[in-house]
Amino acid sequence: MSVSNAPALLSVNGIEVIYNHVILVLKGVSLSVPEGGIVAILGANGAGKTTTLRAVSNLLRGERGDVTKGSIEYRGEKVHQLSPSDLVKRGVIQVMEGRHCFGHLTVEENLLTGAYTRNASKADIAADLDKVYSYFPRLKTRRKAQAGYTSGGEQQMTAVGRALMSRPKMILLDEPSMGLAPQIVEEIFEIVRDLNQKEKVSFLLAEQNTMVALRYADFGYILENGRVVMEGAAKNLAENEDVKEFYLGVSKAGRKSFRDVKHYRRRKRWLA
């Protein structure tokens, strides 16, 4: 079965998110992640990408946010009222933007915290740790280093590796390329692809780096001002003239900056 024909693992159905009871951030957002898929949420800073992920992982309440309309279903079960820890036990875990690690712990200690929610034997945890090191060999050489003193790329790898230790079915990955050198970004996305293909982990990732995300994703949704303004197969989005112009900085007239694009033209095209 191809990814495009696979049943939906995650369904977000017309959700509205409000912060502090007054600030409307998401407006009727719907998306779907098929079993075994890599789906990208794309858009500029402030478009609502992180809020969408946090709505799925139920981390909104810590920031006074609420899903006030719509529903979120995982494997057909409505999950937007569950706690984040209950979701982790069901196989959904978020890797936060900004490479959140426990800086005072070693890399290996950080990884082991990912298995905390599991009732696993020491042998199982050791086997999972070896698997993480097989995907992230750099972490094995740095396993005794204090995480706070490792590079940005190593911290991002640690954050993803820690998520893997929970044996997830789906990882919500928020801005994995942020602040990283292009070579490290490619390395991270190659690992995402490997985990998807070899471990059958599905991914929903929020990313500003549209060019890289569309190269690795199967499907994409473009958010603008809290709404989905375009969606489609990643290959089709990458070839779309509007996407090229507004998000890849390329038009038929050649490369241009976002500042050169008049806002009313942009809105007219999205809303046509």
C-alpha positions as CSV (number, residue, x, y, z in Angstrom):
1,M,0.0,0.0,0.0
2,S,1.4,3.4,-0.9
3,V,1.5,6.2,1.6
4,S,-1.1,8.2,-0.3
5,N,-3.6,5.3,0.0
6,A,-2.7,4.5,3.6
7,P,-5.4,5.0,6.3
8,A,-5.1,8.2,8.3
9,L,-3.1,7.9,11.4
10,L,-3.8,11.4,12.5
11,S,-6.8,13.6,11.5
12,V,-7.1,17.3,12.4
13,N,-10.6,18.4,11.6
14,G,-11.4,22.1,11.4
15,I,-9.8,23.1,14.7
16,E,-9.9,26.6,16.1
17,V,-7.3,27.6,18.7
18,I,-7.7,30.6,21.1
19,Y,-5.1,31.9,23.5
20,N,-6.0,33.6,26.7
21,H,-9.7,33.3,25.7
22,V,-9.4,36.1,23.2
23,I,-6.6,35.7,20.7
24,L,-7.7,33.6,17.7
25,V,-4.6,31.8,16.3
26,L,-5.9,28.9,14.2
27,K,-9.0,29.2,12.1
28,G,-10.5,26.0,10.8
29,V,-7.3,24.1,10.3
30,S,-7.7,20.6,8.8
31,L,-4.9,18.1,7.9
32,S,-4.2,14.4,7.7
33,V,-1.2,12.3,8.3
34,P,-1.3,8.8,6.7
35,E,0.2,5.8,8.4
36,G,3.9,5.8,7.4
37,G,3.8,9.3,6.0
38,I,6.0,12.4,6.3
39,V,3.8,15.5,6.2
40,A,5.1,19.1,6.4
41,I,3.3,22.1,7.7
42,L,4.9,25.1,6.0
43,G,4.7,28.9,6.3
44,A,6.3,32.0,7.6
45,N,7.1,32.7,11.2
46,G,3.8,33.3,13.1
47,A,1.7,31.4,10.6
48,G,0.4,28.9,13.2
49,K,2.7,26.0,12.6
50,T,3.9,25.5,16.2
51,T,0.4,26.1,17.5
52,T,-0.9,23.3,15.2
53,L,1.7,20.8,16.6
54,R,1.0,21.8,20.2
55,A,-2.7,21.4,19.6
56,V,-2.0,17.8,18.5
57,S,0.3,17.0,21.4
58,N,-1.9,18.8,23.9
59,L,0.8,21.2,25.1
60,L,-1.4,24.3,24.5
61,R,-2.7,24.5,28.0
62,G,0.7,25.3,29.4
63,E,0.5,28.5,27.3
64,R,-3.2,29.3,28.1
65,G,-4.3,27.9,24.7
66,D,-7.4,25.8,24.0
67,V,-8.9,24.0,21.0
68,T,-12.3,25.6,21.0
69,K,-13.7,24.1,17.8
70,G,-13.1,21.0,15.7
71,S,-11.5,17.7,16.7
72,I,-8.2,15.8,16.6
73,E,-8.3,12.1,16.1
74,Y,-5.4,9.6,16.4
75,R,-6.2,6.1,15.1
76,G,-9.9,7.1,15.0
77,E,-9.9,8.1,18.7
78,K,-10.6,11.7,19.7
79,V,-7.5,12.7,21.7
80,H,-7.6,16.5,22.2
81,Q,-8.7,16.1,25.8
82,L,-6.0,13.6,26.7
83,S,-2.9,14.6,28.7
84,P,0.5,14.8,26.8
85,S,1.7,11.8,28.8
86,D,-1.3,9.8,27.7
87,L,-0.6,10.7,24.1
88,V,3.1,9.6,24.5
89,K,1.8,6.2,25.8
90,R,-0.3,5.9,22.7
91,G,2.8,6.6,20.5
92,V,2.6,10.3,19.8
93,I,5.5,12.5,21.0
94,Q,6.6,16.1,20.1
95,V,10.2,17.3,19.7
96,M,10.0,20.9,20.6
97,E,11.4,23.8,18.7
98,G,14.8,25.0,20.1
99,R,16.4,21.6,20.8
100,H,15.2,21.3,24.4
101,C,17.6,19.1,26.3
102,F,18.5,18.8,30.0
103,G,21.7,20.7,29.8
104,H,23.2,19.5,33.1
105,L,22.7,15.8,32.1
106,T,24.9,13.8,29.7
107,V,23.7,13.0,26.2
108,E,23.1,9.4,27.3
109,E,21.2,10.4,30.4
110,N,19.0,12.7,28.2
111,L,18.3,9.7,25.9
112,L,17.4,7.5,28.8
113,T,14.8,9.9,30.0
114,G,12.8,9.2,26.8
115,A,12.1,5.6,28.1
116,Y,10.8,6.9,31.4
117,T,7.1,6.4,30.4
118,R,7.7,2.8,29.4
119,N,7.5,-0.2,31.7
120,A,10.5,-1.7,29.9
121,S,13.3,-4.0,31.0
122,K,16.9,-2.9,31.2
123,A,17.7,-5.2,28.3
124,D,15.0,-3.6,26.1
125,I,16.2,-0.1,27.0
126,A,19.7,-1.0,26.3
127,A,18.7,-2.4,22.9
128,D,16.8,0.8,22.1
129,L,19.7,2.9,23.1
130,D,21.9,0.9,20.7
131,K,19.4,1.5,18.0
132,V,19.4,5.3,18.6
133,Y,23.2,5.2,18.4
134,S,23.0,3.3,15.1
135,Y,21.0,6.3,13.7
136,F,23.1,8.9,15.4
137,P,26.7,7.6,15.6
138,R,27.8,11.1,16.6
139,L,25.8,10.8,19.8
140,K,27.6,7.6,20.7
141,T,31.0,9.3,20.6
142,R,29.5,12.2,22.7
143,R,27.4,10.1,25.0
144,K,29.3,11.1,28.2
145,A,29.4,14.8,27.3
146,Q,27.2,17.2,29.2
147,A,24.4,18.0,26.7
148,G,24.5,21.7,27.4
149,Y,28.0,21.8,26.0
150,T,27.4,20.0,22.8
151,S,26.7,21.6,19.4
152,G,23.3,22.7,18.1
153,G,23.2,19.8,15.7
154,E,24.1,17.3,18.5
155,Q,21.4,18.7,20.7
156,Q,18.8,18.4,18.0
157,M,19.9,14.8,17.4
158,T,19.7,14.2,21.2
159,A,16.1,15.6,21.2
160,V,15.0,13.3,18.4
161,G,16.9,10.3,19.9
162,R,15.2,10.9,23.2
163,A,11.8,10.8,21.4
164,L,12.8,7.5,19.8
165,M,13.4,6.0,23.2
166,S,9.6,6.1,23.8
167,R,9.1,3.9,20.8
168,P,6.7,6.3,19.0
169,K,4.4,5.7,16.1
170,M,4.4,9.4,15.3
171,I,6.8,12.2,16.0
172,L,5.7,15.9,15.8
173,L,8.9,17.7,14.8
174,D,9.0,21.5,15.3
175,E,11.4,23.5,13.2
176,P,14.2,20.9,13.1
177,S,16.4,23.1,10.9
178,M,16.3,26.2,13.1
179,G,19.8,27.7,13.7
180,L,21.6,24.8,12.1
181,A,24.2,24.8,9.3
182,P,22.9,23.5,6.0
183,Q,25.0,20.3,6.1
184,I,23.6,19.5,9.6
185,V,20.1,20.2,8.4
186,E,20.5,17.7,5.5
187,E,21.9,15.1,8.0
188,I,18.9,15.6,10.3
189,F,16.4,15.2,7.4
190,E,18.2,12.1,6.1
191,I,17.8,10.5,9.5
192,V,14.1,11.5,9.5
193,R,13.7,9.7,6.2
194,D,15.6,6.6,7.5
195,L,13.4,6.5,10.6
196,N,10.3,6.7,8.5
197,Q,11.4,4.0,6.1
198,K,13.1,1.6,8.5
199,E,11.2,2.1,11.7
200,K,7.9,3.0,10.2
201,V,7.6,6.2,12.2
202,S,5.2,8.8,10.8
203,F,6.2,12.4,11.0
204,L,4.3,15.7,11.1
205,L,6.9,18.4,10.9
206,A,6.6,22.2,11.1
207,E,9.3,23.9,9.1
208,Q,10.2,27.3,7.7
209,N,12.8,25.8,5.4
210,T,10.3,25.0,2.6
211,M,12.9,23.9,0.1
212,V,14.3,21.2,2.3
213,A,11.0,20.1,3.8
214,L,9.4,19.5,0.4
215,R,12.3,17.4,-0.7
216,Y,11.8,14.9,2.2
217,A,8.0,15.1,2.8
218,D,5.3,13.2,1.0
219,F,2.6,15.9,1.4
220,G,2.5,19.5,2.6
221,Y,0.1,22.1,4.0
222,I,0.9,25.8,3.8
223,L,-0.4,28.0,6.6
224,E,-0.8,31.7,6.5
225,N,-2.4,33.7,9.3
226,G,-3.7,30.6,11.0
227,R,-5.4,29.1,7.9
228,V,-4.5,26.4,5.4
229,V,-4.1,28.3,2.1
230,M,-2.7,25.5,0.0
231,E,-2.1,21.8,0.2
232,G,-0.8,19.1,-2.0
233,A,1.8,16.4,-2.8
234,A,5.2,17.7,-1.9
235,K,6.4,17.4,-5.4
236,N,3.5,19.4,-6.8
237,L,4.0,22.2,-4.2
238,A,7.7,22.4,-5.0
239,E,6.8,22.9,-8.7
240,N,3.9,25.4,-8.0
241,E,4.8,28.9,-9.3
242,D,3.2,30.7,-6.3
243,V,5.1,28.5,-3.8
244,K,8.3,29.1,-5.7
245,E,7.8,32.8,-5.7
246,F,6.6,33.3,-2.1
247,Y,8.3,30.6,-0.2
248,L,11.3,29.5,-2.2
249,G,12.2,33.1,-3.4
250,V,12.2,32.1,-7.1
251,S,10.0,33.4,-9.8
252,K,10.0,33.2,-13.6
253,A,11.8,36.5,-13.6
254,G,14.5,35.0,-11.4
255,R,15.3,35.0,-7.7
256,K,13.6,37.7,-5.5
257,S,13.2,38.5,-1.9
258,F,9.9,38.3,-0.1
259,R,10.0,42.1,0.4
260,D,9.7,42.5,-3.4
261,V,6.3,40.7,-3.4
262,K,3.3,43.0,-2.9
263,H,1.2,41.6,-0.1
264,Y,-2.1,42.2,-1.9
265,R,-0.9,40.1,-4.9
266,R,0.0,37.3,-2.6
267,R,-3.3,37.3,-0.7
268,K,-5.3,37.5,-4.0
269,R,-3.5,34.4,-5.3
270,W,-4.0,32.4,-2.1
271,L,-7.6,33.3,-1.8
272,A,-8.6,33.0,-5.4
